[in-house]
Amino acid sequence: MRNTFKLRPAHRVRPWHPYAWQLQSLLLGYPGEDQPGHLSLARRAAPVLPAEVRDPLLRFVGHAEDTGSDALAAAYVATFDHRKRCCPYLTYYAHGDTRKRGLALVRLKQTYARAGWRLTDDELPDHLAVVLEFAATDPETGLRLLTEHRAGLELLRLALHDDRSPWAELLSSVSATLPALAGEERAAVARLAAEGPPGEQVGLDPYAPPHHPPVPPAGGPR
């Protein structure tokens, strides 16, 4: 599927974008022992965000606080490890399990490297939490990457919404930081939903996903 998503002149990086992407990144990572701190940070930082970004983010925070870290971690694995339609790896939507996806992952790692980032071997560069972490530190490039994957992000949001997943709120928050879908872009999402990603099961080594998605890097570029 050829990507046709472009930044529109009216949609550029705003001063609040890095704060939003950083919070979304932390909350979209695997909910480990740092999760309570991430939830507390989100509650403190969210007031600076526009309502359409802030409100769904805080709804997720409230759910996570009520659920607890252990139950949330189990739900995370059930959602993102065992439901392919809820895949958090963005290049999958455009390329499926094909050689083209392997090349897309290499190009993404090269983009990070040019900005001074180095991922560890167990971090895939297209996991949404990682892309958002990068966007928080390099907003212009990050906005371009997120917009290029707008179709996949929308499909993930719809899948999570259909499953009544609490992470649908975070995808709504992410979507609110990006350009709205235009008519031809909605059609592209509909085609992707109907046809699915390409299915050639080759060419991904050494980029096979880990058992559960990586926690986004803490502290920015490495």
N, C-alpha and C positions, 0 to 999 in steps of 0.2 A: 504494500500500500504506500503510494507516494505521499509524503507529508506536504500539505498545502497551507499549514497554519503560519500566519505572518503576524508580526507585531503591528498593530495599528497606531497611527500617529498620536491618537488621544490616550494611548495606554503606555506609560513609561514608568520606570522605577520611582516609587514614592519614598519619602523618609521612613515610613512605618513598615515597608516591605521586609527589610531584614529582620525586624523583631517578629513579625508574623511567621516568616519562614523558619526562623530558629525554634520558635515554640512548636510549630507544627512538626518539625523534624524530631524534636525530642519526644513528642507524644505519639508519633508514628513508628518509633523504634520499638523493639521488643521490651515489654514492661518488666524490667529487672529490678534490682535492689535500689536503683536510683529513681524509680518511678515516683515515690512520694515527693521528693525534691523537685522533680519536673512539674508535678501538678501544682505545688506551691508557687513555683516560679511563674507558671502560666496565670495563676490567679492574680499575682502582683503585677505582671506586665501587660495583661490583656486590655486594661482600660485605655491604653494609647491607641488601640486599633479601631478601625471603622466598625460599625455595628454588624455589618454583613460578614465580616471576618471574625470579630470578637464573639458574637453570640453563639454560633455553633461550636466554636472552640470551647467556650465555657460550659456548654451543655455536655460535651464529652468529658470535661474535667469533673463535673458533678457526678456523672455516671461512674467514672473511674474511682472516685473517692468512695462512693457507696459500695462499689463492687469489691475493692481490695485487690492488692497486687497479684496474689496467687490465682484467684479466679479470673482476673483480667488476662494474665499470662496464658492460662489454659484456653481462654476464648480467642486470644491472638493466634495461637498455633492452629486451633480449629478453623479459624477464618482464613488465614493467609498461607498456611502450609497445606491444607487439605482441600481447598476450593480453588481450582485453577482459574475460575472466572473472577476471583478476587486477587489476582496476582499483583503484588506491589512492585514488580520489576518492569519498568516502563518500556524498555525496548521490546519486550515480549509482544506487546499489542501491535506493533508495526511489523515485526519480523518473525514472530513465533519461534519455534526451536529450529532455526536454520543457520546456515553459514553467515547470512547477512546480519543476523543478530550478533554473532561473534565479532564481526567487523565493527558494528555499532558500539559494542562494549569497548573495543580497543580505542575507537575515536573518542569516546567519552572519557576514558582514562587519560588520553592525551590532552584533552581540554583541561582536566583537573591539573595535570602536571605543568601545563603552561602557566597556571595560576599559582603554582607552588605547592599543590596538594600531592600527597602520596598516600594511597590507600593500602591497608594491610591485605594479605593474601586472602583472608576470609570475608572481605567486604566487596560485594558486587557494586560497580559504579552506578547502576541504573535503579537501585532500590530507591523508592520515593523518599525515604527518610534521609538517605545520603545526598540525593539531588537537592533537597531542600536545605540541608546543612551547608552544602556548597553555595547555594543561592544566597544564603544569609551573609556569606563572606565576600562573594563576588556578585552583587545584585544584577548588574547588567547582563553578564553572561548567564547567570542563573535564570533570569526571566526569559531569555531566549531559549534555554534548554526546556524549561517547563512549558513554554508555548509550543515548541516543536512537538511535545508529547501531549498536546491538549486532547486529542481524540482518546488516547489511552486513559488519561486521567478522568475524562468524562465517563468512559465505560466502567472504570473501576468505581467511580462514585455511584453510578446507577446500580451496579451489582451489589455493592454494600447496602444501598438503600433498599433494594429488593429483599435482601437477607435480614433487614431490620438490624443491621450491625451498628454498634455505637461509633465505629470508625467512619461511618457515612458522614457524621457531623464534621469530622476533621477534613474529609475530602470536600465537603461543602465550603469549609473555611479556606482551603487551598484554592478552590475554583474561584472564590471571591477575590483573590489576589490577581487573577489572570483576565485577559480579554474575554468578553462574552462570546459565546458561540454564534457565528453568523449562519445564514441559511445553508451555504455550501458545506460548512463545517458540521452542522447538524446532520446533513446527509452522509458525510464521511463517517460519523459516529454510528449512524444507522447501518451503513454497509458493513462496518467492522463488527457490529453486534450480530448481524445476520450471517456473515461469512466466517467470522473468527479469524485468528491469526494464521499465517502459513504453518504447515505441519511437518515439514521435513525434519526428521529427528537426527540431525547430524551437525557437526561443526562447532559445538559449543565448548568443548574442553579447551582450557581449564576453567571455564566459567559456569560450571554446574552450581545451582544455588545450594547454600548450606541448609541444614535441617530446619532452622528457623532464621528469619531475616536478621541482618546485622544491626547492632545498635549504632546509630550515627556517631561519627567521631566527635569527641568532646574537646573543645578548645581550638577548633578551626584548623587551618592548614598545617600540614606536617611535612 
